[in-house]
Amino acid sequence: MKLPVNRYALRLLTLAATLITTPTFAITLGQVDDFQGGGFSGWDPLNYVAVANVANAGPLGAGDNALQADFSNRFVFFNQGTHWNGNYTAAGVVKISFDVQHQNEFPLTLRLGIASGSVGQAGSGDTYVTDDSIAVPNDGQWRRVTFDVTPADFVPSLGNTNGTPNSAVALTDVTHLRILHNPVPGDFVGESIEGSIRVDNITAEGVTVDNADFDGDDDVDGSDFLIWQRGVSVGTTQSAGDADSNGTVNGLDLAVWKSQFGPAATPAATAIPEPTSAAIAALAVVAGSSLQRRRRRI
C-alpha cells in the first residue's frame, strides 16, 4: 500500500538538509571592496570617523573611486557588513591586501585586528591584532600593502579577556575585522591622534607563489635584479620587484631572486654543455695526432 506524502514534512527535511550543507562562512576568496558603486561597503562604523566615497581618487585616477576616512580621535575603522566575517581557514583566505594613501604629518603604522564574538571597551573580548605592522610613508603616493592572516600572524590584543586565547580558533569564526594605525604592538585600538587615510581594493587573497621573474622572460637573471634594485622601497607590484606579493619591494624579494637565479630548465636532450678547458686541450691533442698520421702517409 502506498503511503501518503506529507509535503510539509518533506519541505522541512529539504530545508534542514540545505542548512546543514550550506557553508557557514560569508567571506570568499578573491572578494574585493573597490568602492566603485559609490558606497562604503560597510566601512563606516565609528562616530569619530567620517567616511566619504571620493570619485577619481583611486590608484588608477580618473574613473577609480576610493574610500576616505577622517579620524578625529582613535585612528581605527572596521567593517560592519557580513562579507568580512566567517571562517577564513575554510575559505582559504591567508592574506588581506589593499591600496593606501595618506599625507599625515606622521608615517602610518598599519595593523589588522580581528575578533571572534563581540568586542568590548578597549578591545576586550576574544580579540587579536597582527604582530607585524606595515609602515606607509606620508608622501601622498598610493601603495599596495599585504597582511598575512594565518594564526601565526596574530597575537592576543592587550585587552583580550578570553581565558584561553587562540588565534587559530578565532580565524574559523571571525565576527569583526578592523584596520588601524598604532605603533604600539598588540594594541587593538587605534592611536589617539587626528588624521586621514584613503584606501581602495581591499582584497581577500589565497596562497601565492614567489616569482622573481620580474620582466616575464621565463628566467631569473641580472635584468630582474636591476628591476628589483629600482623598485626597492618604492615598488608595489611583481613587475616592479615584488617577488613575494606582499605589496613592498625589499630584502625579502632579493632573497627570492637569489633562490630562483638561473635560466629556465632545459630538456636534457637539448642541453649542450660548454666545453671545459681540459676538453679543449684533449681535442687539440687528438687533432695534432691525426695531422701527424696524415703527414706520415704522404
Stockholm file with secondary structure:
# STOCKHOLM 1.0

chainA/1-298         MKLPVNRYALRLLTLAATLITTPTFAITLGQVDDFQGGGFSGWDPLNYVAVANVANAGPLGAGDNALQADFSNRFVFFNQGTHWNGNYTAAGVVKISFDVQHQNEFPLTLRLGIASGSVGQAGSGDTYVTDDSIAVPNDGQWRRVTFDVTPADFVPSLGNTNGTPNSAVALTDVTHLRILHNPVPGDFVGESIEGSIRVDNITAEGVTVDNADFDGDDDVDGSDFLIWQRGVSVGTTQSAGDADSNGTVNGLDLAVWKSQFGPAATPAATAIPEPTSAAIAALAVVAGSSLQRRRRRI
#=GR chainA/1-298 SS CCCCCCHHHHHHHHHHHHHHHSCSCCCCTTCEECCTTSSCTTCCCCTTEEEEEETTCBTTBTTCCEEEEEESSBCEEECCSSTTCBCHHHHTCCEEEEEEECCCSSCEEEEEEEEESCCCGGGCSEEEEESSCEEECSSSCCEEEEEECSGGGEEECTTCCCSSCCHHHHTTSBCEEEEEECSSTTCCSCCBCCEEEEEEEEEEECCCCCCCCTTCSSSBSHHHHHHHHHHTTTCCSGGGTCTTSSSCCSHHHHHHHHHHCBCCCCCGGGCCCCCCHHHHHHHHHHHHHHHHHHHHHC
#=GC SS_cons         CCCCCCHHHHHHHHHHHHHHHSCSCCCCTTCEECCTTSSCTTCCCCTTEEEEEETTCBTTBTTCCEEEEEESSBCEEECCSSTTCBCHHHHTCCEEEEEEECCCSSCEEEEEEEEESCCCGGGCSEEEEESSCEEECSSSCCEEEEEECSGGGEEECTTCCCSSCCHHHHTTSBCEEEEEECSSTTCCSCCBCCEEEEEEEEEEECCCCCCCCTTCSSSBSHHHHHHHHHHTTTCCSGGGTCTTSSSCCSHHHHHHHHHHCBCCCCCGGGCCCCCCHHHHHHHHHHHHHHHHHHHHHC
//
